[in-house]
Amino acid sequence: MKPPRFRYTAPERLDEALAVLAELGDEAKPLAGGQSLVPMLNMRLARPSVLVDLNRIPELDGIELVDGYLRIRAMTRHRAVERSSVVAQHQPLLSEAIRYVGHLPIRTRGTVGGSIAHADPAAELPGVLLALDGAVELLSQRGERVVPAAEFFVDLLTTVAAPDELVTAVRFPVLPPNSGTAWLEVARRHGDYALVGVGAVVTIASDGRTIEEARLSFIGVSVTPVRARAAEAALRGQPVAPDTWRAAAVAVREELDPTSDIHASAAYRRSIAGVLAERALALAAQRTQEGRER
Ligand SMILES: Cc1cc2nc3c(=O)[nH]c(=O)nc-3n(C[C@H](O)[C@H](O)[C@H](O)COP(=O)(O)OP(=O)(O)OC[C@H]3O[C@@H](n4cnc5c(N)ncnc54)[C@H](O)[C@@H]3O)c2cc1C
């Protein structure tokens, strides 16, 4: 299908883009990589009267390490993140997860800000952001605000961002020492959206044997990415051992409440979430210990 008629503007400055959004509100839609928006236009699931192309605004591009977090500006392509040595060194969970986003041409066009703003519940980056307790920078003519990931995703394809606000950057906090991470997911084919995915973060106490903190962030199990907070709480203070990961899998299955759809049943998703949690926790803990031995 062809998209409905729309006007197109490609500002070269951020303030020009914000002025159009302030004037038109939800009549206008930002266009980033177009990998989700263009299919939605073609299927007439989105009908904006104006597209505001962000691709010519240089200040929306770049990766920088600032004040304990990695700040990735909104128009940074998935592929730039995938290839970044700064990301690999300081945010290995992001490096690992981003390889699962679609196929190479999609990652070459798709952007970090677009993925976060689109808020697909099976998309990797929202899940990574939630696992890392990250935050989203929003800017409008009314001012700037920084929203924690736990408050940003509110419903299916819905965030707290208002129609006149742009995602300008995404903050991925650097983890404390003795932390390891792992991203695992199940999809029908590599590049498909995940049926279930999990990001695990494990921080080991100074005794080298006890879990100080563990986090589990799931995609594909609800209308937004979700943390298994009860399972996380139960992991605190437990020994770093296979029995602990097995118990966490049970806790995850009790805590999550997935729904069925045409891709998978709720029971399958619940079962897989437990398996992935067990494996991801073990891998994250192993990586923590490998880091200590180096
Ligand atoms: C075949 C296929 C497979 C895919 N598989 C995956 C996958 O496995 N995992 C995955 O995560 N993604 C997948 N994607 C989606 C891809 O990652 C997209 O790039 C991403 O979801 C949206 O990024 P984008 O830059 O293309 O945004 P766009 O499509 O340009 O925009 C998406 C939405 O976000 C809004 N938006 C964009 N930028 C901003 C901004 N800065 N501020 C405010 N609003 C903004 C737009 O108005 C629009 O509503 C797939 C896409 C395709 C076509």
The ligand as a Gaussian input file, in Angstrom:
#p B3LYP/6-31G(d) Opt

LIG

0 1
 C       11.956000      -6.156000       8.884000
 C       12.233000      -5.390000      10.160000
 C       12.694000      -6.076000      11.268000
 C       12.948000      -5.397000      12.451000
 N       13.406000      -6.115000      13.511000
 C       13.660000      -5.480000      14.668000
 C       14.146000      -6.199000      15.806000
 O       14.372000      -7.401000      15.771000
 N       14.365000      -5.484000      16.939000
 C       14.131000      -4.129000      17.030000
 O       14.351000      -3.541000      18.073000
 N       13.689000      -3.441000      15.970000
 C       13.443000      -4.072000      14.802000
 N       12.999000      -3.347000      13.725000
 C       12.732000      -1.892000      13.908000
 C       13.998000      -1.083000      13.797000
 O       14.844000      -1.317000      14.883000
 C       13.685000       0.418000      13.784000
 O       14.814000       1.040000      13.332000
 C       13.284000       1.083000      15.077000
 O       12.216000       0.457000      15.727000
 C       12.801000       2.508000      14.852000
 O       13.894000       3.296000      14.581000
 P       13.880000       4.291000      13.380000
 O       15.063000       5.179000      13.577000
 O       13.782000       3.572000      12.106000
 O       12.554000       5.172000      13.687000
 P       11.361000       5.630000      12.744000
 O       10.770000       4.460000      12.048000
 O       11.798000       6.785000      11.902000
 O       10.362000       6.183000      13.858000
 C        9.691000       5.305000      14.740000
 C        8.755000       6.112000      15.650000
 O        9.522000       6.890000      16.567000
 C        9.260000       8.300000      16.385000
 N       10.568000       8.951000      16.534000
 C       11.694000       8.655000      15.856000
 N       12.724000       9.376000      16.313000
 C       12.216000      10.165000      17.312000
 C       12.810000      11.130000      18.187000
 N       14.099000      11.414000      18.151000
 N       12.010000      11.733000      19.099000
 C       10.682000      11.423000      19.167000
 N       10.076000      10.520000      18.366000
 C       10.849000       9.895000      17.449000
 C        8.658000       8.425000      14.994000
 O        7.834000       9.567000      14.877000
 C        7.875000       7.123000      14.902000
 O        6.656000       7.240000      15.579000
 C       12.741000      -3.985000      12.529000
 C       12.300000      -3.286000      11.406000
 C       12.034000      -3.964000      10.237000
 C       11.562000      -3.185000       9.038000

